């Protein structure tokens, strides 16, 4: 079925006419997607959708956005920013500018990050839920064990058997919010240096007014993390909470309260 896609002249010039026509015909375009701007679900069969091509020094990532959020465009980024885009989008479409764009699957896991309000002790708290797209192995090893949670525990995150209280504050880590948008999760730099990005949005992510108000009220954000397949993309906050409760009961959830940086 043809998709309701907008493919700008700039994007067409990068991916080629043949690939652009395949997208418009629905051959290579997704039906549902997560908007690369607002991170909420979209459907290219039901609503106008923009193609956004992030171009690095050597590679390119084709993403999709609600037409009301972003116009179809080419965005020049560094390779580091492109890796941030991959972590944020969670899906990679490698689209080099040639006659036969190649579509590939990343070799390394990428992090999916979802924002939402979570009710704890009768009060709403701003939360980020992190779930990788595949198993995370310890650096320098080739697995096969998934050590994502253990690696975070070693950084100070605590196992959560049930969501009955606010997790302890993890000092040195923080959530960067600027101009009302989510920019990054920061961790301590090496040898006591400046904080570095543990996760960084390729483009500042919009959060709801309620999420931002709760973050400003508490001056901290609860970060929950679970291994691949534990949470999934949940369209509503009540379903997100149910998924968190299931992961906690299965011993597959760690968390910490991260101080808020910015407003």
N, C-alpha and C positions, 0 to 999 in steps of 0.2 A: 504493500500500500504506500502511495506517495506520502512523504512527510511534509509537515508545515515548516520547512526549514528556510532560513535566510542565509544565503551564502554570498558574502560581499565580493566585489571584484578583487579586493586585495587577497582574500582567502582563496578565491578561485585561481589567482595567478600563482599562488604558492603550491597548491595541491594539484593543479592541472584541471582542464575541462572534463576529462573522462571521469576522474574521481568525483568532481563536483556533481556531475550528472548522476553518478551512482548514488551519491548521498541524497539528492533531490528525489530520485526514484524510490528511495527507501531501502536500497540494497545493503548499504553499509551504515546506515544511521540507526541509532537505537530508538525503540519506542519510548520507554520510560528512561529517565536519567535524573541525576542530581544536579541542579543548576550550579555551575561553577562560580556564580556570584553570591546567591543567597543560600545555597546549599539545601533548598527544599526540593521535593520531587517535581518533575516536569514530564510532559508527554508530548512528543513531537507529532503524534497523530491527532492531537486534540487542540494544541495551542501553538502560536507562533514561537519558533525556537531559533536562536542564533547559533551559528557555528563560530567558535573562537579558537584560533590557532596560535598556540604559544610556541615561539620559535627561539631556540637557543643557538649556541655556536655550532653544534653538530647535529642536533636532533630537534624534533618538533612533537608537540602533543596537541591533538585535536580534542577540544572540549565543547560542551553544549550549555547554553544558558537560556533562561526565559528571555524572549525578545524585549520585554519590559524592563529587564534588569541590565542587559548589555546588548549593544548592537553587534552584528557580525563584524569581526575585525581580526587583524593580525597583531599580536603583542610580542615585541622583541624583549627577550629576557636573557639573563645569564644562565649558564648551565646549572649553577647552584639554585637559582630561582626556579628553574625548570624542574629540578628534583623536588622543590617545595610544591610545585604544581602537581606533580605525580602523587605526592603524599596526600595532598588535599583532595584531588579528584578521585583517587582510588582506582582508576582504570586508565590504562595507557593505550593510546592509539598512535603508533609511530608513523608519522606521515611526512617522509622526506619529500622535497620538491623535485619529483621526477615523474616520468610517465606512468610508472606502476608503483604507487605508494605501498609500502610494506606495513602490514599490521602485525604487531608483535606483543607478546606477553612479557612483563618484566620478570627478570630473574630474582630480584629481591622483593621482599614484602613491602607494601606501602601501608601507611596508617590512615584509617578512616576516622575522622573526628566529627562528632555530633554534639551540638549544644542543646540544652533543655533545662527546664526547671524540675527539681526533684524535691519531694516533700520529705523532710526529716525532722523528727521531734515536733511535728505540727507546724513547721514553718518551711516556706519555699526557699530553696537554695539554688543558685546558678550552678550548673554542672556541665562538664565536658566528658563525653564518653569516647574512649579511644579503643579501637579494635583493628588489628592488622588484617590484611587480606590473605595472609598465609602464615605458616609457622615462623617464629623468630628463633634463630639459633644463636648461641653465644659466639661473639666475634672470634674468628680464628678457628672455628670448628665447622663441620659440615653436617651436624645434627646426628640422628634424626629427631631428637627430643625438642619440643617447643619450650623455650626457656624465657618467653616474654615476661611472664609474671615474676619469675625468680629474679630476672635482671632488674625489674622495677623494685622488688623488695630490697635488693642490695643497694638501691638508691634512696631508700627510706620510705617507700610506699608500704602500706600495711594490708594484709589479707582482711577481707570483709566477709564474715560469716552470715551477717544479716544487716540490713540498713535500718538500724535502730538508733544510731547516733551519728553526729558529725565526726568525720575522721580527724586525726591530729594534723596540725599545720606542719608542712614540710618546708622548713626555712631554706633559703637559697634558691628554691624554685619559685616561679611566679607566672602569672597569665598576663600578657600584654594586651591591653585594651586601649585604643586611641581613637579619638573622634567618634566614639560609639561603635567601633568595629573591632573585631578580634584579629589580632596580628600574629601572635605566637605564644607558645609555651616555652618558657626559658628555664634552663638548668644552670647550675654553677659552672663557671669556667675552670679550666685546669689551673692548679697552683694558685687558687684564690683570685684568679683574674676576673674580668668582666663576664657577666652571664652570657651564655650562648643559646641559640635556638635548638631545643630538642625537637620541636615541631614548628613549622612556619608556614603560614598561608601564602600562596603565591600572589594572592590579592586579598586585601583585608576583607574579612567575612562579616556580613551583616548579622546582627543578633536582634532578638525581639526587644521591644521597649521594656517588657517585664523582666527579661533576663538581665538587661543592663541595669535596671533599677535595683534588682536583687543583688547584683555584683557590687554596686556602689554602696548599698546598705550594709552588706556583710564585709566588704573590702577583702573578699576572698572568693575563690571558685573551687568547687569540689571536682576533682578529676578522678574518674573511674576508668579502669583499664581491664580488659578481658581478652583472652586468646581468640583467635579466629573461629568464627562460627558460634560464638557464645551469645552475642547480642543481636547482630543484624541491623539493617536499616528499618527503624520503626517510624511510621508516619505521624504518630501522636505521642505526647508525653506520658499518657497513662500506659500505653503499650511499652514505651521505653522503660518505665518504672517496673513493669511486670518482668521484662527481660533482665533487668538488673537484679531483681529479687531471685529469679531462677539461677542466674550465674552465681550469685552469692551462696545460694543453697547448695550448689554443686562444687563449691570451693574454687570457683574460677573468676574471682573478682578481687582486685586490690584498689586502694584509694588513698588519697591524701587531700588535705585542704591547701590550696596554693594561694599565697597572697596576691592581691590584685595590683598590677602595675598600670597606671593610667586611669582614665575615666570613661 
